[in-house]
Amino acid sequence: MARRKAKVGAAQKLTGYGILAVLGLIAVGLFIQQSRFNPAVIVAMRAPELTGRPQAVAGPAQAATAALIPEVEGFAPLAPTQSYGPETLSDKIDGKAELYLSAGFKEMSCRSFGLGDPGGAHVEVLLYDMGSAPNAFAVFSGQRRPGSPGSSLTPNAYATANALFFTQGQYYVEIVADRASAALHRSLEAYAKALLAKLPAAGETQDAAALFPEEGLVRETVRLCPTDTFCLEGLNNVFTGEYSLKGGKATAFIAVRDTLEQAQAEAKRYLDFLAANGYQKVQAPGSPGDLPVLVLDNSFEIVFVEGRTLAGVHDATSLAAALELAAQLRNALKGKP
């Protein structure tokens, strides 16, 4: 018996046509959407933008120090001279730039050399213009390695196994090799002398250690602190030197000011700072000139003014050491303006 075909009603036909139309619209929409770039995809496809400060390049404002770095026989340049200003110094010496900037840094130029045959020593020369001789000494002394022997290159010079460090006038110089040997050290000294011959004459470089009494002074510890000495904000440009005395260890400090009144005001401010931090006055009948002596946890301090000079003893390990060093300082500063 033959089956009869089912008839499709008009309503069913309309429903089917509607579903097909919706599917068609969805397909068209997907096609259009796929033809467009998602903004996030566009951003991801772009080359990343560089951030931070631009790398230093030699320019007219930095040519002064660059021109002072000599080419010396036996030292083969490995790259052009590079120069850095206050805004870019940290690109070269990241982590140490603040010491230089706080001491009045102007500019620095450096150059790398190869010494000897291929595979020989690599030497880098860095020449800093610090703007003044005291500023140059501040970074020289702040960087000095403990126990490093002095050098005869200049009054402010020392050597390590593979490097030389010195000042001349407003310039501070580092000449550093990637290895150490006696022959290499002689080559570094030869280069240093050639560089010194090119530096502008700026008067005699002063020996900062000569400011202090000699007895007991550890010469390589003499420093110039450009800012916030002993953690006191605004106590700037203070020379310090460490002593080893019969009574113990202590640090002397000296700061010449423009006027007596300025020295006295800073002395009072430092004494107030010590008192605010828990230091107490102690009786010390033997103190020179009956100077006040303060102590906290067996650390002794003495502060005084002589002429236009603020001076004193910091962190003495005993009262005897504090009194001995204060007496030496007072005698050394008497009669000076």
VOBA-1610 file (N, C-alpha, C; in pm, whole numbers, padded with zeros to 5 digits, always signed):
BEGIN
Met+00085-00118+00000Met+00000+00000+00000Met+00088+00123+00000Ala+00069+00211-00095Ala+00154+00332-00108Ala+00125+00431+00003Arg+00242+00490+00055Arg+00228+00593+00159Arg+00198+00727+00096Arg+00121+00806+00169Arg+00091+00941+00121Arg+00195+01037+00177Lys+00238+01127+00085Lys+00335+01227+00130Lys+00270+01327+00224Ala+00346+01362+00331Ala+00293+01460+00427Ala+00298+01599+00367Lys+00194+01668+00384Lys+00187+01805+00332Lys+00246+01902+00434Val+00326+01993+00381Val+00385+02096+00468Val+00297+02218+00463Gly+00258+02261+00580Gly+00170+02376+00586Gly+00243+02507+00562Ala+00167+02607+00535Ala+00223+02741+00508Ala+00298+02795+00629Ala+00246+02768+00749Ala+00311+02820+00871Ala+00449+02759+00889Gln+00456+02627+00859Gln+00585+02559+00874Gln+00688+02612+00774Lys+00640+02638+00649Lys+00731+02693+00548Lys+00787+02827+00593Leu+00701+02912+00647Leu+00747+03045+00692Leu+00850+03034+00805Thr+00826+02939+00895Thr+00922+02918+01006Thr+01058+02875+00953Gly+01057+02782+00858Gly+01183+02735+00800Gly+01257+02846+00729Tyr+01182+02925+00649Tyr+01247+03038+00580Tyr+01307+03137+00680Gly+01239+03156+00791Gly+01290+03250+00893Gly+01421+03203+00955Ile+01426+03070+00983Ile+01550+03016+01042Ile+01666+03028+00946Leu+01638+03001+00815Leu+01745+03013+00716Leu+01793+03158+00704Ala+01700+03250+00711Ala+01738+03392+00702Ala+01825+03435+00819Val+01789+03388+00940Val+01871+03423+01059Val+02010+03365+01047Leu+02021+03238+01004Leu+02152+03176+00987Leu+02235+03252+00884Gly+02169+03297+00778Gly+02241+03375+00677Gly+02295+03505+00731Leu+02211+03574+00812Leu+02257+03700+00873Leu+02376+03676+00966Ile+02371+03566+01043Ile+02483+03535+01134Ile+02611+03511+01055Ala+02598+03437+00942Ala+02717+03408+00860Ala+02776+03536+00803Val+02690+03626+00755Val+02739+03755+00702Val+02808+03835+00810Gly+02748+03836+00931Gly+02808+03912+01042Gly+02945+03860+01079Leu+02957+03726+01083Leu+03087+03668+01114Leu+03191+03703+01009Phe+03151+03700+00884Phe+03245+03734+00777Phe+03295+03878+00790Ile+03200+03969+00819Ile+03240+04111+00835Ile+03330+04129+00955Gln+03297+04063+01066Gln+03378+04078+01187Gln+03519+04025+01168Gln+03532+03914+01094Gln+03664+03857+01071Gln+03750+03945+00981Ser+03683+04030+00902Ser+03760+04118+00814Ser+03815+04239+00885Arg+03774+04258+01012Arg+03822+04374+01091Arg+03929+04329+01191Phe+04027+04423+01224Phe+04127+04395+01328Phe+04073+04438+01463Asn+04089+04353+01558Asn+04063+04393+01695Asn+04166+04497+01736Pro+04125+04609+01800Pro+04223+04710+01842Pro+04333+04652+01928Ala+04301+04555+02011Ala+04405+04495+02095Ala+04509+04424+02011Val+04462+04362+01897Val+04556+04295+01807Val+04646+04396+01740Ile+04587+04511+01701Ile+04667+04616+01637Ile+04776+04665+01731Val+04739+04687+01860Val+04838+04732+01958Val+04947+04628+01976Ala+04905+04500+01982Ala+05004+04394+02006Ala+05100+04381+01891Met+05054+04416+01767Met+05140+04400+01651Met+05238+04516+01633Arg+05213+04626+01705Arg+05304+04739+01693Arg+05435+04710+01764Ala+05544+04773+01718Ala+05672+04761+01788Ala+05661+04830+01922Pro+05716+04774+02029Pro+05707+04837+02161Pro+05778+04971+02162Glu+05718+05068+02234Glu+05780+05199+02247Glu+05886+05194+02355Leu+06000+05255+02331Leu+06108+05258+02428Leu+06078+05363+02534Thr+06103+05329+02658Thr+06081+05423+02767Thr+06212+05454+02834Gly+06210+05554+02922Gly+06332+05591+02995Gly+06410+05696+02922Arg+06527+05727+02977Arg+06610+05832+02922Arg+06689+05784+02802Pro+06713+05870+02707Pro+06791+05828+02591Pro+06936+05799+02629Gln+06998+05713+02554Gln+07139+05685+02579Gln+07223+05808+02548Ala+07333+05820+02622Ala+07416+05938+02606Ala+07487+05935+02472Val+07501+06050+02412Val+07580+06064+02291Val+07672+06183+02307Ala+07785+06175+02242Ala+07877+06287+02250Ala+07818+06405+02175Gly+07829+06523+02232Gly+07774+06642+02170Gly+07855+06762+02209Pro+07821+06879+02155Pro+07899+07000+02183Pro+07910+07030+02331Ala+07800+07006+02408Ala+07804+07040+02550Ala+07894+06946+02628Gln+07925+06828+02569Gln+08005+06730+02640Gln+08144+06712+02578Ala+08178+06794+02480Ala+08303+06776+02409Ala+08424+06811+02494Ala+08407+06891+02597Ala+08522+06937+02676Ala+08598+06820+02736Thr+08529+06732+02808Thr+08598+06617+02868Thr+08638+06514+02763Ala+08558+06498+02658Ala+08591+06400+02554Ala+08725+06434+02488Ala+08749+06563+02467Ala+08871+06606+02400Ala+08995+06588+02487Leu+08976+06567+02618Leu+09089+06556+02710Leu+09139+06412+02726Ile+09066+06315+02673Ile+09109+06176+02683Ile+09206+06146+02569Pro+09333+06120+02599Pro+09433+06108+02492Pro+09435+05968+02431Glu+09489+05962+02311Glu+09525+05833+02251Glu+09675+05815+02274Val+09709+05704+02336Val+09846+05679+02379Val+09898+05554+02309Glu+10023+05558+02270Glu+10083+05444+02200Glu+10069+05317+02285Gly+10024+05211+02220Gly+10003+05085+02290Gly+09862+05065+02338Phe+09784+05174+02343Phe+09643+05166+02384Phe+09558+05182+02257Ala+09501+05073+02210Ala+09423+05074+02086Ala+09277+05102+02118Pro+09221+05213+02066Pro+09080+05244+02094Pro+08988+05132+02046Leu+08895+05093+02130Leu+08800+04988+02096Leu+08664+05043+02054Ala+08638+05170+02086Ala+08510+05231+02054Ala+08527+05382+02063Pro+08436+05458+02002Pro+08443+05604+02016Pro+08421+05647+02161Thr+08467+05765+02191Thr+08445+05821+02325Thr+08296+05845+02347Gln+08248+05812+02466Gln+08110+05838+02505Gln+08107+05944+02613Ser+08005+06028+02612Ser+07992+06135+02711Ser+07856+06130+02777Tyr+07852+06171+02904Tyr+07730+06167+02984Tyr+07716+06296+03063Gly+07592+06342+03077Gly+07562+06457+03159Gly+07484+06416+03282Pro+07438+06514+03362Pro+07364+06481+03484Pro+07239+06396+03459Glu+07174+06416+03344Glu+07051+06341+03316Glu+07078+06197+03274Thr+07196+06168+03227Thr+07224+06035+03171Thr+07334+05959+03245Leu+07391+06017+03349Leu+07503+05952+03417Leu+07466+05814+03468Ser+07345+05798+03521Ser+07306+05668+03575Ser+07297+05560+03468Asp+07289+05600+03339Asp+07294+05500+03233Asp+07428+05429+03229Lys+07532+05497+03275Lys+07667+05440+03275Lys+07702+05379+03410Ile+07671+05447+03519Ile+07710+05399+03652Ile+07587+05388+03741Asp+07491+05310+03699Asp+07366+05295+03773Asp+07395+05248+03915Gly+07334+05316+04013Gly+07354+05281+04153Gly+07458+05366+04223Lys+07545+05431+04146Lys+07649+05515+04207Lys+07635+05662+04168Ala+07543+05692+04077Ala+07536+05828+04023Ala+07506+05932+04129Glu+07431+05896+04232Glu+07390+05995+04331Glu+07509+06057+04403Leu+07613+05979+04429Leu+07733+06034+04492Leu+07790+06147+04409Tyr+07799+06126+04278Tyr+07856+06227+04189Tyr+07763+06347+04175Leu+07635+06322+04159Leu+07540+06430+04140Leu+07532+06520+04263Ser+07536+06461+04383Ser+07529+06540+04505Ser+07655+06622+04527Ala+07764+06585+04458Ala+07891+06656+04473Ala+07915+06757+04360Gly+07812+06788+04280Gly+07826+06893+04180Gly+07870+06847+04043Phe+07847+06721+04010Phe+07888+06664+03880Phe+07843+06751+03762Lys+07934+06770+03666Lys+07904+06844+03543Lys+07890+06750+03423Glu+07995+06674+03395Glu+07992+06581+03282Glu+08101+06478+03297Met+08087+06368+03222Met+08188+06262+03223Met+08202+06207+03082Ser+08327+06180+03043Ser+08353+06112+02917Ser+08438+05989+02946Cys+08416+05885+02868Cys+08491+05760+02890Cys+08523+05696+02755Arg+08629+05613+02756Arg+08667+05542+02636Arg+08736+05412+02673Ser+08713+05309+02593Ser+08772+05178+02616Ser+08889+05155+02521Phe+08993+05088+02573Phe+09113+05059+02495Phe+09151+04913+02513Gly+09216+04860+02410Gly+09278+04729+02420Gly+09428+04747+02434Leu+09488+04669+02522Leu+09630+04683+02549Leu+09701+04556+02509Gly+09799+04567+02419Gly+09874+04450+02378Gly+09807+04376+02264Asp+09843+04250+02247Asp+09791+04167+02138Asp+09642+04140+02158Pro+09574+04092+02052Pro+09436+04048+02069Pro+09424+03950+02185Gly+09327+03973+02268Gly+09315+03893+02389Gly+09388+03954+02507Gly+09449+04072+02483Gly+09519+04142+02591Gly+09421+04214+02682Ala+09476+04293+02770Ala+09394+04360+02872Ala+09299+04461+02808His+09185+04474+02871His+09086+04576+02835His+09092+04685+02941Val+09107+04810+02898Val+09122+04923+02990Val+09014+05026+02961Glu+08949+05075+03066Glu+08850+05182+03049Glu+08897+05305+03125Val+08890+05419+03057Val+08928+05549+03116Val+08802+05631+03133Leu+08781+05682+03255Leu+08665+05766+03285Leu+08714+05898+03343Leu+08675+06007+03280Leu+08717+06141+03321Leu+08594+06223+03359Tyr+08587+06261+03487Tyr+08473+06335+03540Tyr+08511+06482+03561Asp+08429+06572+03511Asp+08441+06715+03545Asp+08344+06741+03658Met+08398+06768+03777Met+08315+06788+03895Met+08292+06935+03927Gly+08348+07025+03847Gly+08320+07167+03864Gly+08413+07240+03957Ser+08475+07171+04052Ser+08570+07234+04144Ser+08658+07127+04207Ala+08772+07169+04260Ala+08864+07073+04323Ala+08802+07005+04446Pro+08731+07081+04535Pro+08667+07012+04648Pro+08564+06909+04603Asn+08487+06938+04499Asn+08390+06841+04449Asn+08458+06716+04398Ala+08570+06735+04327Ala+08645+06620+04276Ala+08697+06535+04391Phe+08746+06600+04497Phe+08795+06525+04612Phe+08681+06452+04682Ala+08562+06510+04683Ala+08448+06446+04749Ala+08419+06310+04687Val+08418+06301+04554Val+08389+06170+04492Val+08511+06078+04501Phe+08631+06134+04489Phe+08753+06054+04504Phe+08756+05987+04640Ser+08732+06065+04746Ser+08739+06011+04882Ser+08620+05921+04912Gly+08503+05954+04856Gly+08387+05870+04879Gly+08397+05734+04815Gln+08477+05721+04708Gln+08494+05595+04636Gln+08615+05515+04683Arg+08698+05576+04765Arg+08827+05513+04795Arg+08812+05379+04866Arg+08887+05281+04820Arg+08886+05148+04880Arg+08965+05149+05010Pro+08912+05089+05117Pro+08987+05082+05243Pro+09120+05009+05225Gly+09225+05065+05282Gly+09355+05001+05277Gly+09430+05013+05148Ser+09377+05090+05052Ser+09444+05103+04923Ser+09566+05194+04935Pro+09679+05154+04875Pro+09802+05234+04889Pro+09795+05362+04806Gly+09860+05465+04855Gly+09866+05591+04782Gly+09954+05581+04659Ser+09938+05680+04571Ser+10017+05687+04448Ser+10079+05826+04441Ser+10195+05836+04376Ser+10265+05963+04364Ser+10217+06047+04245Leu+10115+06001+04174Leu+10068+06074+04057Leu+10026+06217+04092Thr+09944+06232+04195Thr+09899+06362+04244Thr+09886+06351+04396Pro+09867+06464+04466Pro+09846+06453+04611Pro+09726+06368+04649Asn+09624+06363+04563Asn+09507+06279+04588Asn+09505+06169+04484Ala+09572+06058+04514Ala+09581+05947+04419Ala+09604+05818+04495Tyr+09546+05709+04445Tyr+09573+05578+04503Tyr+09559+05472+04394Ala+09609+05354+04427Ala+09609+05243+04331Ala+09545+05121+04394Thr+09485+05039+04308Thr+09445+04904+04347Thr+09521+04808+04257Ala+09493+04680+04270Ala+09568+04581+04191Ala+09553+04603+04041Asn+09439+04659+03998Asn+09415+04671+03854Asn+09367+04809+03811Ala+09390+04912+03896Ala+09334+05043+03861Ala+09408+05157+03929Leu+09388+05278+03874Leu+09439+05401+03933Leu+09322+05499+03948Phe+09325+05575+04057Phe+09222+05675+04084Phe+09292+05802+04134Phe+09255+05917+04079Phe+09322+06040+04123Phe+09239+06161+04084Thr+09276+06275+04144Thr+09214+06403+04108Thr+09323+06498+04060Gln+09282+06590+03976Gln+09367+06702+03935Gln+09274+06822+03916Gly+09285+06920+04005Gly+09194+07033+03997Gly+09050+06985+04008Gln+08966+07026+03913Gln+08824+06991+03916Gln+08792+06855+03857Tyr+08896+06780+03817Tyr+08875+06653+03748Tyr+08904+06534+03839Tyr+08818+06434+03826Tyr+08838+06306+03894Tyr+08851+06199+03786Val+08952+06111+03800Val+08986+06015+03695Val+08988+05874+03751Glu+08932+05780+03674Glu+08943+05637+03701Glu+09000+05568+03577Ile+09106+05491+03595Ile+09164+05411+03486Ile+09165+05267+03534Val+09078+05184+03474Val+09050+05052+03529Val+09076+04945+03422Ala+09154+04844+03458Ala+09181+04731+03368Ala+09103+04609+03414Asp+09088+04513+03324Asp+09012+04393+03357Asp+09097+04283+03416Arg+09223+04314+03448Arg+09312+04216+03510Arg+09424+04291+03580Ala+09511+04219+03650Ala+09618+04284+03727Ala+09752+04217+03699Ser+09856+04302+03688Ser+09994+04255+03679Ser+10084+04375+03697Ala+10209+04350+03732Ala+10304+04460+03753Ala+10327+04536+03623Ala+10341+04465+03511Ala+10363+04530+03382Ala+10243+04614+03343Leu+10124+04563+03367Leu+10003+04637+03335Leu+09993+04763+03419His+10030+04753+03546His+10026+04870+03634His+10116+04981+03581Arg+10232+04945+03531Arg+10322+05047+03474Arg+10259+05111+03350Ser+10189+05033+03271Ser+10121+05088+03153Ser+10010+05185+03194Leu+09935+05150+03299Leu+09830+05239+03347Leu+09889+05371+03398Glu+10004+05364+03465Glu+10069+05487+03512Glu+10115+05573+03394Ala+10165+05510+03289Ala+10208+05585+03170Ala+10089+05656+03107Tyr+09977+05587+03100Tyr+09858+05651+03043Tyr+09812+05767+03133Ala+09814+05745+03265Ala+09772+05850+03359Ala+09856+05976+03342Lys+09986+05961+03323Lys+10073+06077+03305Lys+10041+06151+03176Ala+10008+06076+03070Ala+09969+06140+02944Ala+09838+06216+02960Leu+09747+06162+03037Leu+09620+06230+03062Leu+09641+06354+03148Leu+09722+06343+03250Leu+09750+06459+03336Leu+09811+06573+03256Ala+09893+06540+03156Ala+09956+06643+03074Ala+09853+06721+02992Lys+09736+06662+02967Lys+09633+06728+02888Lys+09533+06806+02973Leu+09527+06776+03103Leu+09430+06845+03187Leu+09470+06991+03207Pro+09374+07083+03203Pro+09407+07225+03221Pro+09471+07251+03356Ala+09566+07341+03359Ala+09628+07379+03486Ala+09525+07453+03570Ala+09508+07409+03694Ala+09406+07469+03780Ala+09461+07494+03920Gly+09588+07530+03927Gly+09648+07551+04058Gly+09687+07418+04121Glu+09753+07426+04232Glu+09802+07306+04300Glu+09687+07229+04364Thr+09686+07098+04346Thr+09586+07014+04410Thr+09623+06997+04556Gln+09531+07033+04645Gln+09559+07031+04788Gln+09548+06891+04846Asp+09633+06863+04943Asp+09627+06737+05017Asp+09532+06756+05134Ala+09413+06699+05125Ala+09311+06720+05228Ala+09355+06668+05363Ala+09441+06567+05366Ala+09487+06513+05494Ala+09566+06616+05573Ala+09621+06716+05504Ala+09699+06818+05573Ala+09613+06907+05662Leu+09481+06900+05647Leu+09392+06976+05734Leu+09392+06923+05876Phe+09429+06797+05894Phe+09413+06730+06023Phe+09547+06712+06095Pro+09544+06704+06228Pro+09665+06668+06302Pro+09714+06529+06258Glu+09845+06513+06248Glu+09900+06389+06193Glu+09895+06271+06289Glu+09915+06296+06418Glu+09929+06186+06514Glu+09801+06102+06521Gly+09814+05976+06484Gly+09701+05885+06493Gly+09610+05884+06372Leu+09630+05976+06275Leu+09541+05984+06159Leu+09566+05868+06063Val+09460+05801+06021Val+09467+05702+05914Val+09438+05778+05784Arg+09543+05811+05709Arg+09533+05908+05599Arg+09431+05869+05493Glu+09423+05740+05461Glu+09332+05702+05353Glu+09184+05712+05390Thr+09157+05743+05519Thr+09017+05758+05560Thr+08966+05901+05549Val+09052+05995+05509Val+09008+06134+05499Val+08905+06146+05387Arg+08790+06203+05419Arg+08679+06216+05326Arg+08627+06360+05327Leu+08559+06395+05218Leu+08480+06517+05215Leu+08336+06476+05190Cys+08250+06500+05287Cys+08109+06465+05274Cys+08035+06587+05218Pro+07981+06578+05095Pro+07918+06695+05035Pro+07784+06732+05095Thr+07709+06633+05144Thr+07574+06662+05194Thr+07540+06578+05317Asp+07461+06637+05406Asp+07397+06566+05518Asp+07495+06482+05600Thr+07603+06545+05642Thr+07704+06476+05722Thr+07646+06426+05853Phe+07683+06307+05893Phe+07637+06243+06017Phe+07484+06240+06025Cys+07419+06232+05907Cys+07272+06222+05896Cys+07199+06350+05933Leu+07272+06461+05949Leu+07206+06589+05978Leu+07184+06663+05847Glu+07059+06680+05810Glu+07024+06746+05685Glu+07080+06888+05682Gly+07149+06920+05573Gly+07203+07055+05556Gly+07342+07075+05613Leu+07396+06974+05682Leu+07535+06986+05731Leu+07625+06937+05618Asn+07668+07031+05535Asn+07733+06998+05408Asn+07881+07035+05407Asn+07954+06973+05314Asn+08095+07004+05289Asn+08178+06997+05417Val+08178+06878+05474Val+08250+06853+05599Val+08360+06750+05573Phe+08484+06785+05607Phe+08595+06691+05599Phe+08596+06604+05725Thr+08621+06474+05707Thr+08632+06383+05820Thr+08758+06299+05805Gly+08811+06256+05918Gly+08927+06168+05918Gly+08924+06079+06040Glu+08957+05952+06022Glu+08950+05855+06131Glu+09086+05844+06200Tyr+09080+05828+06333Tyr+09202+05821+06415Tyr+09205+05693+06495Ser+09328+05643+06514Ser+09353+05533+06605Ser+09447+05585+06713Leu+09395+05600+06834Leu+09468+05665+06943Leu+09487+05568+07060Lys+09566+05611+07157Lys+09589+05526+07274Lys+09459+05494+07345Gly+09371+05594+07353Gly+09245+05573+07425Gly+09137+05504+07344Gly+09161+05481+07214Gly+09059+05416+07131Gly+09051+05482+06994Lys+08942+05457+06927Lys+08922+05512+06792Lys+08823+05629+06797Ala+08839+05720+06701Ala+08751+05836+06694Ala+08762+05897+06555Thr+08664+05978+06519Thr+08662+06049+06392Thr+08664+06199+06418Ala+08755+06269+06353Ala+08760+06415+06361Ala+08685+06474+06243Phe+08624+06592+06263Phe+08559+06660+06151Phe+08592+06808+06152Ile+08603+06865+06032Ile+08641+07005+06013Ile+08560+07062+05898Ala+08501+07179+05919Ala+08423+07245+05814Ala+08445+07395+05825Val+08515+07453+05727Val+08541+07597+05726Val+08419+07668+05668Arg+08368+07768+05740Arg+08251+07842+05697Arg+08287+07986+05661Asp+08193+08056+05600Asp+08219+08193+05553Asp+08236+08291+05667Thr+08163+08268+05776Thr+08168+08361+05889Thr+08169+08285+06021Leu+08212+08354+06127Leu+08207+08297+06261Leu+08063+08264+06299Glu+07971+08354+06264Glu+07830+08335+06301Glu+07772+08209+06236Gln+07809+08185+06112Gln+07760+08065+06043Gln+07813+07940+06111Ala+07942+07940+06147Ala+08000+07824+06215Ala+07932+07800+06349Gln+07906+07908+06423Gln+07841+07895+06553Gln+07698+07842+06540Ala+07626+07890+06439Ala+07488+07844+06418Ala+07485+07696+06384Glu+07579+07649+06303Glu+07581+07508+06267Glu+07623+07421+06386Ala+07713+07472+06469Ala+07752+07398+06588Ala+07632+07379+06681Lys+07555+07485+06700Lys+07435+07475+06785Lys+07334+07377+06725Arg+07315+07384+06595Arg+07218+07295+06530Arg+07260+07149+06544Tyr+07391+07123+06534Tyr+07437+06985+06549Tyr+07422+06937+06693Leu+07452+07024+06790Leu+07434+06986+06930Leu+07287+06960+06961Asp+07198+07043+06906Asp+07055+07020+06926Asp+07011+06888+06862Phe+07069+06857+06747Phe+07038+06731+06678Phe+07081+06612+06763Leu+07199+06620+06823Leu+07246+06512+06909Leu+07155+06495+07030Ala+07118+06606+07093Ala+07030+06599+07210Ala+06895+06539+07174Ala+06842+06576+07058Ala+06713+06522+07013Ala+06719+06372+06987Asn+06839+06321+06964Asn+06856+06179+06937Asn+06907+06101+07058Gly+06896+06161+07177Gly+06923+06088+07300Gly+07058+06107+07362Tyr+07146+06189+07304Tyr+07277+06213+07364Tyr+07262+06298+07491Gln+07344+06267+07589Gln+07341+06338+07718Gln+07479+06399+07747Lys+07478+06517+07809Lys+07605+06578+07849Lys+07664+06501+07966Val+07798+06491+07965Val+07868+06425+08074Val+07971+06520+08130Gln+08005+06500+08257Gln+08109+06580+08320Gln+08245+06534+08270Ala+08321+06629+08217Ala+08455+06597+08166Ala+08548+06712+08202Pro+08595+06716+08328Pro+08679+06828+08373Pro+08804+06847+08289Gly+08853+06742+08223Gly+08975+06753+08144Gly+08953+06798+08001Ser+08831+06832+07965Ser+08805+06869+07826Ser+08873+07001+07792Pro+08930+07013+07672Pro+09000+07136+07634Pro+08904+07253+07624Gly+08933+07360+07700Gly+08847+07478+07696Gly+08711+07452+07756Asp+08701+07350+07843Asp+08573+07314+07904Asp+08464+07294+07799Leu+08497+07227+07692Leu+08399+07200+07586Leu+08296+07099+07634Pro+08171+07114+07590Pro+08069+07016+07628Pro+08096+06882+07561Val+08078+06774+07637Val+08096+06638+07586Val+07963+06566+07599Leu+07921+06499+07492Leu+07795+06426+07492Leu+07821+06279+07467Val+07733+06192+07521Val+07754+06049+07507Val+07621+05979+07487Leu+07624+05872+07411Leu+07511+05782+07393Leu+07568+05643+07364Asp+07535+05548+07451Asp+07580+05409+07431Asp+07731+05400+07407Asn+07809+05468+07493Asn+07955+05466+07486Asn+08010+05522+07355Ser+07936+05607+07290Ser+07983+05682+07173Ser+07987+05830+07213Phe+08106+05891+07205Phe+08127+06026+07257Phe+08139+06128+07144Glu+08081+06247+07168Glu+08083+06356+07071Glu+08130+06485+07139Ile+08212+06561+07066Ile+08254+06695+07111Ile+08241+06789+06992Val+08180+06906+07011Val+08159+07002+06904Val+08209+07139+06951Phe+08286+07208+06864Phe+08333+07341+06901Phe+08356+07425+06775Val+08380+07553+06796Val+08409+07647+06688Val+08541+07715+06717Glu+08626+07720+06617Glu+08755+07790+06627Glu+08768+07881+06506Gly+08763+08014+06528Gly+08761+08107+06416Gly+08635+08085+06334Arg+08650+08064+06203Arg+08535+08036+06116Arg+08515+07886+06094Thr+08583+07805+06174Thr+08581+07661+06153Thr+08495+07589+06255Leu+08401+07512+06204Leu+08325+07417+06286Leu+08406+07288+06292Ala+08427+07237+06411Ala+08511+07117+06425Ala+08464+07035+06543Gly+08521+06915+06555Gly+08486+06833+06669Gly+08525+06688+06652Val+08473+06607+06744Val+08502+06464+06749Val+08370+06389+06739His+08368+06287+06654His+08247+06209+06630His+08273+06062+06660Asp+08181+06000+06731Asp+08179+05854+06751Asp+08310+05803+06812Ala+08361+05873+06914Ala+08478+05824+06985Ala+08439+05704+07071Thr+08526+05605+07078Thr+08493+05483+07151Thr+08517+05496+07301Ser+08578+05605+07343Ser+08598+05628+07487Ser+08609+05777+07512Leu+08586+05817+07637Leu+08600+05958+07674Leu+08745+06002+07657Ala+08839+05914+07689Ala+08981+05949+07676Ala+09016+05979+07531Ala+08968+05897+07438Ala+08997+05920+07296Ala+08933+06050+07248Ala+08811+06077+07294Ala+08743+06201+07255Ala+08819+06323+07302Leu+08864+06322+07427Leu+08936+06437+07482Leu+09073+06454+07417Glu+09142+06343+07391Glu+09274+06351+07327Glu+09264+06411+07188Leu+09167+06366+07108Leu+09154+06415+06972Leu+09104+06559+06969Ala+09013+06595+07060Ala+08965+06733+07066Ala+09078+06830+07097Ala+09167+06789+07187Ala+09282+06874+07221Ala+09374+06892+07101Gln+09399+06785+07026Gln+09482+06796+06905Gln+09418+06891+06803Leu+09288+06878+06784Leu+09219+06963+06687Leu+09225+07110+06728Arg+09198+07137+06855Arg+09201+07277+06900Arg+09338+07339+06878Asn+09443+07266+06907Asn+09579+07317+06890Asn+09610+07339+06743Ala+09565+07249+06657Ala+09594+07259+06514Ala+09518+07377+06450Leu+09401+07411+06503Leu+09319+07515+06442Leu+09342+07654+06502Lys+09411+07662+06614Lys+09434+07792+06677Lys+09513+07885+06586Gly+09466+08008+06579Gly+09534+08108+06498Gly+09490+08110+06355Lys+09412+08011+06311Lys+09364+08011+06173Lys+09236+08094+06165Pro+09214+08163+06050Pro+09095+08248+06039Pro+08966+08168+06037
//
